[in-house]
Amino acid sequence: MFQPKTVKIGIIGLGAGRWHIESFLAIPEAKISAICDIDEDKIKSITTRYGIIRSYTNYEELCKSDDIDAVSICTPNYLHTPIALCAIENGKHILCETPLSTTSEEAEKILKIASKFPDIKAMTAVRFRFNRDAIYIRNVISKGDIGNVYYGFASYFKQLARSLRKSNWRIKKELSGGGTLLDNGFNLLDLIWWIMGCPEPVEAFGNIHSENPNASVEDLAIAMIRFRTGATITIESGWKTFIHDGYMALRIFGTKGNATLWPFRITMEDGRHITTRTADHSRIITENPFMHFVNCIMSNKSPISNIEQGTIVLKMLDAIYQSAKEGKVVSIK
């Protein structure tokens, strides 16, 4: 396959797309060739600010352009699947904002089409996997330094409920697919599952709460997931928590020690003593999701956060939603 010297990118959706634009502009090997949004005022604003000349109001036209190598999908969640399908079918690499889709069933459609185009790089934009501390902990676990991992806990609370207006697509289930569990929860679960080595999920139990009368999605979710290895993960994610600042926590327990990400600590048994240290990760070389995406295209490598794994994360989330609805443990298939 021909490897380009410059990756020409189209940005679809100019909400989160602003972050993508600024990130790609910082990469010499990337060129933003076009932008797309249904809101012409947003297009004018982005064009003026960043000097991007070509623009579209129809994503299909952008995906069919011969002057585009890859697209960033930054739209509301319900559009992720149709845009991804259109882009892949037109030979474009895709970087999709999380979640990959609204359900695992929708994500399977993307996987099916992508399998017909093996040279296409398809990636979800999970930023936490590129955290230097997270990479260090994953390496520690993979080497067996903290023994057999049997439990992981992760929490992500962010006070969003008051800032989300009635018109915001995030609180409308038909546009978002879900609330805090599908939003913050996707990234949280993806991170701890990846750090623990991506074990095969078996079953889930969870509950959700919606206290916002203007929303048709949940603003609090709690869940437990059991894996084939016997390990368990507990996650909690909330939008309406009456806290001043965002709060994140992640801890993983092994038979010889444990690791935390926020704050970053490794605790291990040293003889008869328990020692806690802040590890030296200065030798770890990492990228951001955008640089990684461009490098995968240019060097024909598989993305670290591929859509196969993004689909498995959605299967776990689907099971949590089903469990909350039925009030029982649900198998993950």
N, C-alpha and C positions, 0 to 999 in steps of 0.2 A: 504494500500500500504506500502511495506517495505521502511523504511527511512534509507538511508545510513549514516554511520559515516563519510565517506569521499566521496566527489563528484569528480568522475574521468572525466576530461574534455579533449576534443580534440579541438585544435585551427585550423580553416581552413582559410587560407589566412594570409601570414606573413608580410603584409604591416602594416595595422592597428592592425594586430594580435600581434605585439610586445607589444603594450600597454596592450592588454588583457593578454598576458603571464605575464608581470610584475605585473599586478593587481591581478591575481589569485595566483601568487606565494606568495603574501603578506597575503593570507587567509589560516589559518591552516587547515580548513576543506576542502580545495580544493587541488586537485592533477592534474597536467597537465600530462596526460597519453600519448598523441601523438600530432603531428603537421602535417599539410598538406599544400602543395603548389606545383604548377606546376614548379616552379623555384628551381632546385636542389641546386643552389648556396645559395639561401636564407635558405634552409633547413640546409645546412652544417653550415652556419653562426649561425643560431639559436641553433643548436645542440651543437656547440662548446661553445657558450656564456652561455647557460642556462642548459646544461647537459641533455636535453630531448632526450632520446634514440630512441623511436619509431617514425617513420615518414612515410608519404604517399605522393604520387603525384596524387592520385585519391581519391576524397572526398567520393565516394560511398564505397570504401573499409574501410575508417575510420568510416563511419556511421554504417557499418555492424559489427564493432568490438564489441565483448562481454565485452571488458575491458574499454568501454566508457559509461558514464552515460549522458553526455551532450556535446553539441558542441557550440563553439563560431563561428559565421559566419562573417568573416572579409574580404570578397572578394569584387571585383567590383560589383556594384549594380545588374547587369543583372544576376548574379549567385545566388543572395539571395533566389529567389523562388525555383529553382530546388534543392538547397542544403537543404533548410528548409523542403521541401517535403520529401526528402530522409531521413533526420535525424528523422523526426517525425514518418514516416512509419517504421523506425527501432527502435522505442521506445526511442529516445533520446530527452532530453530537449534541447531547443534552446535559445541562446542569440544572437540576430541578430543586427549587426551594422545598423545604420540608413542610408537611409530609409529602412523600412521593405521590400519593393520591388520597382520596377520601376513605377508601376501603381497600383491603387486600385483593378483593375481587377485581376492582378497577386496576390495581397495580399489576395483576396477572395479565391483563390485556397488554400493558406496556412490555412486560417480559416476553410475551408471545411474539409481538412484532419485532422486538429487539433481537430475538434469537435468529431472525431471518437476515439480520445485518450484523454479522460478527465483528466487523471492523469499527462499528459505531461505539463510541465511549458514552456510557449512560451512567450518570452519577447523581446522588442526592447531596445537597449542600449542608452537610452536618458539620458545623464548625467545631464542636467540642472534640472530635476525634483528632484534631490537629493541635490540641493543647499539649505543650511539652510535658507537663506534669502527668497528664493522662497517659501519654505514650510511655513514660518511664514506668508507671505503675503496671501497665499492660506487659511490658518487658519483664518486670520483676515476677509477675504472676506466671508468664509463659515459661520462665526458667525454673519455676517451682520453689522460689526463694521463700514464699510464705506458706508453702505446703499445698494441700488440696483445698481449693476454694469451695466453700459450702454456703456462703451467704453474702448477699450484697444489699445495701440500702441506699436509696437516693431520694432526695427531696428538692423540689423547685417551686418556690412561692414567689409570685410577682403580683403586686397590687395593680391590676389592670381594669377591674370592673368599673371603677368610676370614670376611667378615661375612654371607655368604649361606648360610643353613642348608639342610639337606636338604629341608626343607618349603617353602622359598621358591619361589614360582611362577616367578621369573625364570630359574631354572636347569633348568626342566622344559620341554622343547620343545613339548609338547602344549598348554601354557598360554601360553608366551611367544612361540613361533614362531621364536626364535633368541636368541643370547646378546649379547655385547658389540657385534657388528656391527649388530644390529637395535635395540639400546638406545642406547648412546652414539654408535654409528656413524651412526644415522639423523640425529641432530642435527648431527653433525660434517659429514657429506656435504651435508646440506641447506644448511648455512651457507656452505660454500666454493663450492658450485654456484650459490647465489643471489648471492653477492658477485661471481662471475664472469659474471653476467648470464643464468644458466639456459640454457647452450648445450645443443643436442640431443645426448644420449649415443648412441654408436655401438656400443662394445664394452667388455668388462671382462675383467680377469684378476685372480684373487685366490687367497688361501689362508687357511685357518683352522686354529686349534689348540685342542684341549680337553685341559687337563691336570688338570681337577678330576674325580676318580672319582665324585663324587656328582652330577655335572651331565650332562645330555644335550644341552647347548649349548656353543658355543665360548667361550673366554675370551680369545682373541687373534685378530685379523683384520688382514690386510694386503691392499691392493688397488690396482689402477691402472684408471682409466677414460679412454677416448679419446672425444673429441667431434667432431661434424661440422665444427667450426671448425678442427680440427687440434690443439686444446689437449688437455692431459692433466692429470688429477688423480691424486695418490697420497694414500691415507688409511691410517691405522693406528689401531686401537682395541683397548684391552686392559683386562681386569679383574684379571688375576693377573700383576703386573709387578714385585713385590718393591721397590716404592718407598714412601717414607713418606707423601708427599703426592700429590695429583692433579697431572697434568702436561698442559698443553695448548699446542699450537703451531699457527700457521697463517701461511703465507707464499704470496704470489702474485707471479709473475714476468711482466713485460711487456718489450717491446722498448725502452722508455725508462726503466724503473725497476722497483722492486718495492715491495710493501707487506706489513707483518706486523701481525697482530692482537694476538698475545701474545708480546712486548710490542708496543705500538702505535707503529709507525714507518712513515714514507714515505721511500724512498730513490730519488733521481732523479739524472739526469745534468744538471749545470749547466755548460754549455760543455764544458771539458775536465776538470771535476772532478765527483766523486761526492759528493752532499750527503745527509745523513740528518737528518730532523727529526721532532719530535713535532708533529703537525698540530693546528691550532686548530679544534675542532669545537663550540665553545660556541654557535654559532647553530643547530645541529641540534636540532630538537624531536622527541622520540620518546615513544612510549608503551610500556607493558608489554603482553604478549599479552592480558590480561584487559580492560584499558581499551580496547584496539583492537577486541576482539570486541564489546564493548558499543557502542562508537561506530559500528561497521559496521552493527549492527542499527538503531540510532537514526537514522542518516543514510543508510541504504540504500546503503552502499558495499561493494565487494568486499574481502574480507580479503587482507592482504598474503601470508599463508601459506595459500592455498586448497588444497582437497583434490585438485585436478588436479595441482598441483605435488607434493603429498605422495605421489600415486600414481607419478609419474615417479621420485621418490627410491626408492620401493620397487622399481620395475623395475630400477634400478641395483643395489640390494642383492640382489635375486633373482638377477641375472646373476652377481654375485660368489659367492654360495653355489653356484650351478650350476658356475661355473668351478672352485671349490675341489673340488667333487665329481668333476668330469670331468678335471681337470688340464689344461685348455686355455682359450684365449681364447673368450669367449662373446659372441654378438651381443645387443644390447639392442633390443627391438622395442616 
